[in-house]
Amino acid sequence: MAKVAKILTPTLLAVNVGKATGVQVGDEVILFRSEHVNDPVTGEELDVVNFVKLRLEISEVREKMSLAKVTDRQRSQSSVGGAGKLKTMGDGFTGEEDVSVQTGEDVVIRREDPPAEPPF
């Protein structure tokens, strides 16, 4: 699975996938946050719900890694104020919109397929 290799700036990440994996400029990179839902009586985990917390786009593909720029931050319901920049904190970053990313965090990379040509 692809992972955050390094946080380079508040809006630029390196991911550990490069040319050999077939990643391309323009591919979407998505980071999720997970909420575990437990039964209030038994404590048993019922399921996990995933929410998109950050969307990025591959801006440069290198031999063994790629660079991805932030395109959208999922706003927390408790967020106040505008679209502030993410702030670097150690090996991760957090921002005014409660977005937190850590080196080593899993990412999903997907490519939107071009529309099919009409059959005529």
DAURVEN-V983445 format. One record per residue. N is the residue number from 1. RES is the residue in one letter. SS is DSSP state (alpha for helix, beta for strand, coil for the rest). PHI is phi in degrees with one decimal (none if undefined). Layout:
n:N res:RES ss:SS phi:PHI
n:N res:RES ss:SS phi:PHI
//
This chain:
n:1 res:M ss:coil phi:none
n:2 res:A ss:coil phi:-71.3
n:3 res:K ss:beta phi:-138.8
n:4 res:V ss:beta phi:-68.7
n:5 res:A ss:beta phi:-87.3
n:6 res:K ss:beta phi:-164.2
n:7 res:I ss:beta phi:-96.8
n:8 res:L ss:beta phi:-89.9
n:9 res:T ss:beta phi:-145.0
n:10 res:P ss:coil phi:-61.9
n:11 res:T ss:coil phi:-129.7
n:12 res:L ss:beta phi:-138.2
n:13 res:L ss:beta phi:-117.4
n:14 res:A ss:beta phi:-102.2
n:15 res:V ss:beta phi:-117.4
n:16 res:N ss:coil phi:-86.3
n:17 res:V ss:coil phi:-128.5
n:18 res:G ss:coil phi:-130.4
n:19 res:K ss:alpha phi:-53.6
n:20 res:A ss:alpha phi:-62.8
n:21 res:T ss:alpha phi:-85.8
n:22 res:G ss:coil phi:88.0
n:23 res:V ss:coil phi:-62.1
n:24 res:Q ss:coil phi:-132.6
n:25 res:V ss:coil phi:-55.7
n:26 res:G ss:coil phi:98.5
n:27 res:D ss:coil phi:-61.6
n:28 res:E ss:beta phi:-89.6
n:29 res:V ss:beta phi:-116.1
n:30 res:I ss:beta phi:-125.8
n:31 res:L ss:beta phi:-112.2
n:32 res:F ss:beta phi:-116.5
n:33 res:R ss:beta phi:-115.6
n:34 res:S ss:beta phi:-112.7
n:35 res:E ss:beta phi:-116.1
n:36 res:H ss:beta phi:-85.6
n:37 res:V ss:beta phi:-107.2
n:38 res:N ss:beta phi:-111.4
n:39 res:D ss:coil phi:-67.4
n:40 res:P ss:coil phi:-68.6
n:41 res:V ss:coil phi:-91.2
n:42 res:T ss:coil phi:-93.1
n:43 res:G ss:coil phi:81.3
n:44 res:E ss:coil phi:-64.1
n:45 res:E ss:beta phi:-73.0
n:46 res:L ss:beta phi:-87.4
n:47 res:D ss:beta phi:-175.3
n:48 res:V ss:beta phi:-125.5
n:49 res:V ss:beta phi:-110.5
n:50 res:N ss:beta phi:-103.3
n:51 res:F ss:beta phi:-122.4
n:52 res:V ss:beta phi:-68.3
n:53 res:K ss:beta phi:-111.4
n:54 res:L ss:beta phi:-156.7
n:55 res:R ss:beta phi:-118.4
n:56 res:L ss:beta phi:-133.6
n:57 res:E ss:beta phi:-129.7
n:58 res:I ss:beta phi:-64.5
n:59 res:S ss:beta phi:-107.4
n:60 res:E ss:beta phi:-155.1
n:61 res:V ss:beta phi:-112.6
n:62 res:R ss:coil phi:-113.6
n:63 res:E ss:coil phi:-56.0
n:64 res:K ss:coil phi:-116.7
n:65 res:M ss:coil phi:-153.3
n:66 res:S ss:beta phi:-136.4
n:67 res:L ss:beta phi:-104.8
n:68 res:A ss:beta phi:-132.2
n:69 res:K ss:beta phi:-100.9
n:70 res:V ss:beta phi:-63.9
n:71 res:T ss:beta phi:-114.6
n:72 res:D ss:beta phi:-159.7
n:73 res:R ss:beta phi:-114.2
n:74 res:Q ss:coil phi:-73.3
n:75 res:R ss:coil phi:-78.7
n:76 res:S ss:coil phi:-77.0
n:77 res:Q ss:coil phi:-65.5
n:78 res:S ss:coil phi:-89.6
n:79 res:S ss:coil phi:-70.6
n:80 res:V ss:coil phi:-125.0
n:81 res:G ss:coil phi:89.5
n:82 res:G ss:coil phi:-84.0
n:83 res:A ss:coil phi:-85.6
n:84 res:G ss:coil phi:-40.8
n:85 res:K ss:coil phi:-76.7
n:86 res:L ss:beta phi:-73.4
n:87 res:K ss:beta phi:-114.6
n:88 res:T ss:beta phi:-74.8
n:89 res:M ss:beta phi:-141.6
n:90 res:G ss:coil phi:64.1
n:91 res:D ss:coil phi:-87.9
n:92 res:G ss:beta phi:-135.2
n:93 res:F ss:beta phi:-143.1
n:94 res:T ss:beta phi:-133.1
n:95 res:G ss:beta phi:-141.9
n:96 res:E ss:coil phi:-63.8
n:97 res:E ss:coil phi:-99.5
n:98 res:D ss:coil phi:59.7
n:99 res:V ss:coil phi:-94.4
n:100 res:S ss:beta phi:-129.6
n:101 res:V ss:beta phi:-132.3
n:102 res:Q ss:beta phi:-123.4
n:103 res:T ss:coil phi:-57.6
n:104 res:G ss:coil phi:93.3
n:105 res:E ss:coil phi:-69.6
n:106 res:D ss:beta phi:-66.7
n:107 res:V ss:coil phi:-131.3
n:108 res:V ss:beta phi:-109.6
n:109 res:I ss:beta phi:-113.8
n:110 res:R ss:beta phi:-139.3
n:111 res:R ss:coil phi:-117.1
n:112 res:E ss:coil phi:-81.5
n:113 res:D ss:coil phi:-67.8
n:114 res:P ss:coil phi:-63.8
n:115 res:P ss:coil phi:-60.2
n:116 res:A ss:coil phi:-66.4
n:117 res:E ss:coil phi:-70.2
n:118 res:P ss:coil phi:-61.6
n:119 res:P ss:coil phi:-77.1
n:120 res:F ss:coil phi:-120.1
//
